[in-house]
Amino acid sequence: MIDLLDSTNVITRMFNSGQYDDMYNYCKNLLEKIPNDMVALQNISLSLIYLKKYEESIVYCDKVLKIKNSDTYALKNKIYALESLKQYEKVLKLCKQILSKNSRDAWALNSMGLSLNELNRHQEALEYYDKSLEIDLDDVTALMNKAISFSHLGNYKDAIDYYDKAQTIDSSLKEASITKSRLFEKLGMEDDAFLAAQGVLNKEMEKIKMNAKKNNCSVFHQFCEDEFEKYDSK
């Protein structure tokens, strides 16, 4: 039986319902009774992140880390706060701290890459996304950010491939479609740019282009014909 009055359960309910002010006040009251209550310290910092009070959140993260300097929950909360404050060099140090304990922490690997991107160190960022993808080939965050890194480096073809891989896993990624289209435009591939903007995957593009050539029509016309056929078949 679940104890509804247990502090962890109370905090979880508040968090899930978006009651961050109430969550903050509840944790504050707990800390007045027990200043070193780890659950309260960890969750008050989380509530402050959602309340966009990042500096204050870091204060509570540091209190947790003073008690346990390797506390991953506190380190990740602090990273969230520092990212919001654009203090990326500090983020790198904390990510390295997490990775020194667990080199396969995909969250830390991706955060490391993101901060390196923000510091315009895109080639280095790629190394961390590769490590994350070694753990999970379908890591959409790593795929998207690897694409962004390649784009910053001017390697548009590879960027397109990684946006496409991310889109294959998650078809709802409209950002991937739009950015892919823009990159095709930069490469002077107008037909591909049009198809990408419609959410078409790379492998499907080739089929549409081949059919357009066979039917002696434009890619736009072929795409529209294919869409009409799909609609009629439903």
C-alpha positions as CSV (number, residue, x, y, z in Angstrom):
1,M,0.0,0.0,0.0
2,I,1.3,3.4,-1.0
3,D,1.8,5.9,1.9
4,L,0.3,9.1,0.4
5,L,1.8,11.2,3.2
6,D,5.4,10.0,2.5
7,S,7.5,13.0,1.5
8,T,8.7,11.4,-1.7
9,N,5.1,10.6,-2.8
10,V,3.9,14.1,-1.9
11,I,6.8,15.7,-3.8
12,T,6.2,13.4,-6.8
13,R,2.5,14.3,-6.9
14,M,3.3,18.1,-6.8
15,F,6.0,17.7,-9.6
16,N,3.7,15.7,-11.9
17,S,0.9,18.2,-11.5
18,G,3.3,21.1,-12.2
19,Q,2.9,22.6,-8.7
20,Y,6.5,23.9,-8.5
21,D,5.8,26.7,-6.0
22,D,4.1,24.2,-3.7
23,M,6.9,21.8,-4.1
24,Y,9.4,24.5,-3.2
25,N,7.5,25.5,-0.1
26,Y,7.0,21.9,1.0
27,C,10.7,21.1,0.6
28,K,11.5,24.4,2.4
29,N,9.4,23.3,5.4
30,L,11.1,19.9,5.5
31,L,14.5,21.5,5.5
32,E,13.5,23.7,8.5
33,K,13.0,20.5,10.4
34,I,15.9,18.5,9.0
35,P,18.5,20.8,7.2
36,N,20.3,17.8,5.6
37,D,17.2,16.0,4.3
38,M,18.6,14.8,1.0
39,V,15.2,14.3,-0.6
40,A,14.2,17.8,0.2
41,L,17.5,19.3,-0.9
42,Q,17.5,17.5,-4.2
43,N,13.9,18.3,-5.0
44,I,14.0,21.9,-3.9
45,S,16.8,22.4,-6.4
46,L,14.6,20.7,-9.1
47,S,11.6,23.0,-8.2
48,L,13.8,26.1,-8.5
49,I,15.0,25.0,-12.0
50,Y,11.3,24.8,-13.1
51,L,10.7,28.2,-11.5
52,K,13.7,29.5,-13.5
53,K,15.6,30.5,-10.3
54,Y,18.8,28.9,-11.5
55,E,21.3,30.6,-9.2
56,E,19.3,29.6,-6.1
57,S,19.0,26.0,-7.4
58,I,22.7,25.8,-7.6
59,V,23.0,26.7,-3.9
60,Y,20.9,23.7,-3.0
61,C,22.7,21.4,-5.4
62,D,26.0,22.4,-3.7
63,K,24.5,21.5,-0.3
64,V,23.8,18.0,-1.6
65,L,27.2,17.7,-3.1
66,K,28.8,18.8,0.1
67,I,27.2,15.8,1.8
68,K,27.8,13.5,-1.1
69,N,30.2,14.9,-3.8
70,S,29.3,12.2,-6.4
71,D,25.5,12.5,-6.1
72,T,24.4,12.1,-9.8
73,Y,21.0,13.6,-9.2
74,A,22.5,16.8,-7.8
75,L,25.2,17.0,-10.5
76,K,22.6,16.7,-13.2
77,N,20.3,19.4,-11.6
78,K,23.3,21.7,-11.4
79,I,24.2,21.0,-15.0
80,Y,20.6,22.0,-16.0
81,A,20.9,25.2,-14.1
82,L,24.4,26.0,-15.5
83,E,23.2,25.3,-19.0
84,S,20.3,27.8,-18.5
85,L,22.9,30.3,-17.3
86,K,25.1,29.6,-20.3
87,Q,28.0,28.6,-18.1
88,Y,29.2,25.9,-20.4
89,E,32.8,25.5,-19.2
90,K,31.4,24.7,-15.7
91,V,29.0,22.2,-17.4
92,L,32.0,20.4,-19.0
93,K,33.7,19.9,-15.6
94,L,30.6,18.4,-14.0
95,C,29.9,16.1,-17.0
96,K,33.5,14.9,-16.7
97,Q,32.9,14.2,-13.0
98,I,29.8,12.1,-13.9
99,L,31.7,10.3,-16.7
100,S,34.6,9.5,-14.4
101,K,32.2,7.3,-12.4
102,N,30.2,6.0,-15.3
103,S,31.7,6.4,-18.8
104,R,28.5,5.1,-20.4
105,D,26.2,7.8,-19.0
106,A,24.4,8.8,-22.2
107,W,22.8,11.8,-20.6
108,A,26.2,13.2,-19.5
109,L,27.8,12.4,-22.9
110,N,25.0,14.3,-24.7
111,S,25.3,17.2,-22.3
112,M,29.0,17.3,-22.8
113,G,28.5,17.5,-26.6
114,L,25.9,20.2,-26.3
115,S,28.2,22.4,-24.2
116,L,31.0,21.9,-26.7
117,N,28.7,22.9,-29.5
118,E,27.8,26.1,-27.6
119,L,31.5,26.8,-27.2
120,N,32.0,26.3,-31.0
121,R,34.1,23.2,-30.4
122,H,32.0,21.1,-32.8
123,Q,34.7,18.5,-33.8
124,E,35.1,17.6,-30.1
125,A,31.4,17.5,-29.7
126,L,31.2,14.8,-32.3
127,E,33.3,12.5,-30.2
128,Y,30.8,12.5,-27.4
129,Y,27.8,11.9,-29.6
130,D,29.7,9.0,-31.1
131,K,30.2,7.5,-27.6
132,S,26.5,8.0,-26.9
133,L,25.6,6.2,-30.1
134,E,27.8,3.3,-29.2
135,I,25.5,2.8,-26.3
136,D,22.3,3.3,-28.2
137,L,22.2,3.6,-32.0
138,D,18.7,5.0,-31.8
139,D,19.6,7.9,-29.4
140,V,17.7,10.7,-31.2
141,T,19.3,13.4,-29.1
142,A,22.8,12.3,-30.2
143,L,21.7,11.9,-33.8
144,M,20.2,15.3,-34.0
145,N,23.1,17.0,-32.3
146,K,25.6,15.1,-34.4
147,A,23.8,16.5,-37.4
148,I,24.0,20.0,-36.0
149,S,27.7,19.6,-35.4
150,F,28.3,18.5,-39.0
151,S,26.2,21.4,-40.2
152,H,28.4,23.9,-38.2
153,L,31.5,22.3,-39.7
154,G,30.1,22.8,-43.2
155,N,29.7,19.1,-43.8
156,Y,26.1,19.3,-45.1
157,K,25.8,15.8,-46.6
158,D,26.7,14.1,-43.4
159,A,24.4,16.5,-41.5
160,I,21.5,15.5,-43.8
161,D,22.2,11.8,-43.2
162,Y,22.0,12.1,-39.5
163,Y,18.9,14.3,-39.5
164,D,17.4,11.5,-41.7
165,K,18.4,8.8,-39.3
166,A,16.8,10.7,-36.4
167,Q,13.7,11.2,-38.5
168,T,13.5,7.5,-39.3
169,I,13.3,6.8,-35.6
170,D,10.9,9.7,-34.8
171,S,8.8,10.8,-37.7
172,S,7.4,13.7,-35.6
173,L,10.7,15.6,-35.7
174,K,9.6,18.5,-37.8
175,E,12.8,20.3,-37.0
176,A,14.7,17.6,-38.9
177,S,12.6,18.0,-42.0
178,I,12.9,21.7,-42.1
179,T,16.7,21.8,-41.5
180,K,17.3,19.0,-43.9
181,S,15.4,21.0,-46.6
182,R,17.6,24.1,-45.9
183,L,20.8,22.0,-46.2
184,F,19.6,20.5,-49.5
185,E,19.1,24.1,-50.7
186,K,22.6,25.0,-49.7
187,L,23.8,22.0,-51.8
188,G,21.7,23.3,-54.8
189,M,19.4,20.2,-54.6
190,E,16.0,21.9,-55.0
191,D,14.0,18.7,-55.6
192,D,15.4,17.1,-52.5
193,A,14.8,20.3,-50.6
194,F,11.2,20.3,-51.6
195,L,10.7,16.6,-50.6
196,A,12.6,17.0,-47.3
197,A,10.2,19.9,-46.4
198,Q,7.3,17.4,-46.9
199,G,8.9,15.0,-44.4
200,V,10.0,12.5,-47.0
201,L,12.9,10.3,-45.9
202,N,16.1,10.1,-48.1
203,K,15.4,6.5,-49.3
204,E,11.9,7.5,-50.4
205,M,13.2,10.6,-52.2
206,E,15.1,8.4,-54.6
207,K,12.1,6.4,-55.5
208,I,10.0,9.5,-56.1
209,K,12.7,11.1,-58.3
210,M,13.1,7.9,-60.3
211,N,9.4,7.7,-60.9
212,A,9.3,11.3,-61.9
213,K,12.0,10.7,-64.5
214,K,10.2,7.5,-65.8
215,N,6.9,9.4,-66.0
216,N,8.5,12.4,-67.6
217,C,7.1,14.8,-65.0
218,S,8.4,17.1,-62.3
219,V,9.2,15.8,-58.8
220,F,6.5,18.1,-57.4
221,H,4.0,16.6,-59.8
222,Q,5.1,13.0,-58.9
223,F,4.9,13.7,-55.2
224,C,1.4,15.1,-55.6
225,E,0.3,12.1,-57.6
226,D,1.7,9.7,-55.0
227,E,-0.2,11.6,-52.3
228,F,-3.4,11.4,-54.2
229,E,-3.0,7.7,-54.7
230,K,-2.4,7.2,-50.9
231,Y,-5.5,9.3,-50.2
232,D,-7.7,7.3,-52.6
233,S,-6.5,4.0,-51.2
234,K,-7.8,4.8,-47.7
